[in-house]
Structures are given as C-alpha cells and as structure tokens.
Amino acid sequence: MSKPLAIQGGEKSVTADVGNLFSWPIVTKEDEDAVLDVLRRGAMSGLDVTCQFEKEMGQWLDMPYTLGVCNGTAGLLAAMWACGVGAGDEIICPSITYWASCQPALSLGAAVNFADIDPTSLCIDPRDIEHRIGPRTKAIVVVHYCGHPADMDAILLIARKHGIKVIEDVSHAQGSLYKGKMAGTMGDISVMSLMAGKSFPIGEGGLIATREKRLWERCAAFGHYERTGTSTLWGGKTQSLSDPDLTPYSGLSMFGVKHRMNQTCSAMGRVQLRHYPERIAEIQRAMNRFWDLLEGVPGIRAHRPSQTSGCTMGGWYSPRGLYRAEELGGLPCAKYCAAVAAEGFAASPGANFPLHMHAIFHKADLLNMGKPTMVAFGQRDVRQGPGSLPVSEQIREIAFGIPWFKKDDPSRITQYAQAFRKVAEHASELK
Ligand SMILES: *Cc1c(COP(=O)(O)O)cnc(C)c1O
C-alpha cells in the first residue's frame, strides 16, 4: 500500500538514526599515530614522508612519476603549465565541474573554451570537443565527474589527432575504472585533489601523476624549489633535472609559487591508501544497492556506468541521480527534491553550476591588462553566453544529489531508497 507523502503530512520514509552511515573521513588511531609522528619530529615541512607517499601512490596507480602538492588546485595549475599552456593559449574543459579544473588557466593568461556535458555521464561530451580546437588549443581537461569515468577512448582519439595534451582531473574519481583502467592513468598527466571532503581524504593535498619524466620535471620546477636537484636542505630525496630548458632555474620555484605538501597530510595519506581499496569497495556495494532498489522507478536513473562495461564509480564522490521530468508529468526537479527532503534526506537539484556563464570567464581583468583576461592575449574570443551549452545549463533539471553511503547497511539504505521511490511514484500528487 502506498503511503501519502511526508510533504503532505504523511509519514517520513527515513526514520533510522544515521549512525556512521555517512561518516567521512574514517580516521583511526593509525592515522593519528602517523600524523603525531610528523608533529613530534617537527617534520611538517620535510620531504621524507611525502616521497614515500608519492612512491606508494605511484605503485597503486601503476604510474612511474608522481608528485605531491599542497592541493589539487595547485596541481592543476602546474599540470597546465607543464603541458605548455601559456598566454594566448586555450584549454577545453567541461562547463559543469569545480572551478579549479579550468580557472588556473586564466592565471597563465590562457582562455577556457567550455564544452558541454553528456546528459548520461555528466562528463565532457566528446561530440562537443573537436569543433572547439583552434591553433592555440593546448590541452583538454577531462573531469571524471562525481566518480563517473569520462569517455576516454573518444577523447584521446581527438586529442592524439590534433596533438593536444589530455589532463585528467581525478579529484572526484580516485579508484574509478574506465574499461578496467584506473582513472588518472590514461591521459598525458593527471591531478587529484585529496582534500578532506573527497573520497580519498588526507587534508589539504593533491597528487600529480604522469608517465612522462618531462612533465613531472616541469611540475616540480613550477612550484617546488627543493625537488629540482640543488637543495638537500630538508634531507629529502632530490632529483636532478634532465630538461635543459629547466636546469638554469633549478633551486628556485619557476613561478614563485610554493606547492609543497604538508607532511601531516602525506602521513595521513599513506595510512588512507592502505585502506582505500577496501573502503571504496564497501561504498560501491552500498551505492549499487541503493540504485538496484530504485531500478525501474519512473523519472530517476542511476548515474553509473553499466555493470558489464569494466567501468566503476570509484569512491562515488558527491553522488548524483539523473532526473527525467518528462516521465513525471513535467514535475520540476526542485519540487521533487523538496518532497524527498520532507521524507528525510536533504536532496538538492543540480550539481556544480555552469562555469561558462560566470563573470570571471567574461569580465574579470585578473592581470590588469585593461581587458578581460579571457580575451587579453588570445587571437579569438571563446566566451559563451546563455544558451550556448544547453545540457550544462539544464543541470538543475537533469541531476540531483543523493546520499553518499559509506557503510553498506541494507536496512537503512532501503529507507533512503524508499524516500526517492515514494516521491517518484506519487509525483502526480505534487502538481
Ligand atoms: C576539489 C576539486 C579540485 C580542487 O582540489 P583542491 O584540493 O580543493 O584544491 C579540482 N577539481 C575538482 C573537480 C574538484 O572537485
């Protein structure tokens, strides 16, 4: 028997105490001991733990060159510069992502040519890339959005054809698989945020990974002064640069920025890594359980690749559902979410807002050039106003937030699924 909706005075679907269902990060005595050891040794600004962390992350990803950085944003800036992005150049990036996927390009004097997203993967739509490539396009930033792997085969094909670098932003997708391959190992270089809210949480931190020594060296030279062969001040391993374009500058950070990771974070990172595969396996069981319970419910779809594709959602960072109003008589996503909230879970419509419409990418004169940085150096204007990227602009109608379960607890997960199901099945009462 169907019950009336909570928003109309009926019983709530979610009555269970949340307990540790959503607790994250998981911090145990092992993390505490590792961090305390750094503190007691006064080794926060050292390199020994960070070098260990880089090595272990490299083994996990099966990537030869890894570099720890102070956060993901800094890593993306360094990776863009490493890929040759400079004043007057362009990068291509999906409009729906966190700003750090692309905004660092502006500080290099480059412009961002935003691409639309695919309505099913919510990742960059490979069909909206090629026509954006111009003579100054240097890189495509691919975001595996909310853990969903982007369509790398199609993207790499386009990039190789045009000789453009692919930067993977893996901040949502540590451990996600694309056709059996780990996110962050397919492009030319990858960057992951490891900040405390991500599915791989170590504090403020980031990791760059690449197979190309040259790109590693350029990232190290960009924002580190003690990793490039001259200073052994901190007792960490130093590496000699082989790139003759960089050697004259070793000993100083080339950009005058400082990207070194705090070792309390790398120490926590080493501990988190040991447990990460097992913890995301549990998240995957829990999230797939939630969506399996909602299979066939009108109006809502799982944001996940098919189970037989060799693709996974990693740690399911900031998970979404896909909304299809036409199956619910046109009920707006915001109204659906408000009714789910009354059932006991604060669902919200949308995801990140479309960056191509933000004033930063239209008007901001960041480098005091007397004109917007987006057009200050380039030969063409790639700014795009409302109406230009229809799927991205519909994000609040096609996607919504769902619970990010960390524990596979069938009885409680069933209550949450019931909240989403009940509202969809009673949608006609919400007109
Ligand atoms: C969090 C995030 C970043 C930035 O990482 P920080 O470590 O917070 O600087 C970059 N890209 C995406 C997609 C993110 O979600």
The ligand as an SDF file (V2000), in Angstrom:
LIG
                    3D

 15 15  0  0  0  0  0  0  0  0999 V2000
   38.1430   19.5310   -5.2530 C   0  0  0  0  0  0  0  0  0  0  0  0
   38.3910   19.6750   -6.6830 C   0  0  0  0  0  0  0  0  0  0  0  0
   39.5450   20.3020   -7.1940 C   0  0  0  0  0  0  0  0  0  0  0  0
   40.4790   21.1240   -6.3610 C   0  0  0  0  0  0  0  0  0  0  0  0
   41.1330   20.4950   -5.3970 O   0  0  0  0  0  0  0  0  0  0  0  0
   41.6090   21.2050   -4.0270 P   0  0  0  0  0  0  0  0  0  0  0  0
   42.4270   20.1310   -3.4140 O   0  0  0  0  0  0  0  0  0  0  0  0
   40.3750   21.5220   -3.2550 O   0  0  0  0  0  0  0  0  0  0  0  0
   42.3980   22.3980   -4.3940 O   0  0  0  0  0  0  0  0  0  0  0  0
   39.7640   20.2710   -8.5490 C   0  0  0  0  0  0  0  0  0  0  0  0
   38.8810   19.7080   -9.3880 N   0  0  0  0  0  0  0  0  0  0  0  0
   37.7460   19.1410   -8.9500 C   0  0  0  0  0  0  0  0  0  0  0  0
   36.8320   18.5200   -9.9510 C   0  0  0  0  0  0  0  0  0  0  0  0
   37.4530   19.1300   -7.5910 C   0  0  0  0  0  0  0  0  0  0  0  0
   36.3010   18.6080   -7.1730 O   0  0  0  0  0  0  0  0  0  0  0  0
  1  2  1  0
  2  3  1  0
  2 14  2  0
  3  4  1  0
  3 10  2  0
  4  5  1  0
  5  6  1  0
  6  7  2  0
  6  8  1  0
  6  9  1  0
 10 11  1  0
 11 12  2  0
 12 13  1  0
 12 14  1  0
 14 15  1  0
M  END
$$$$
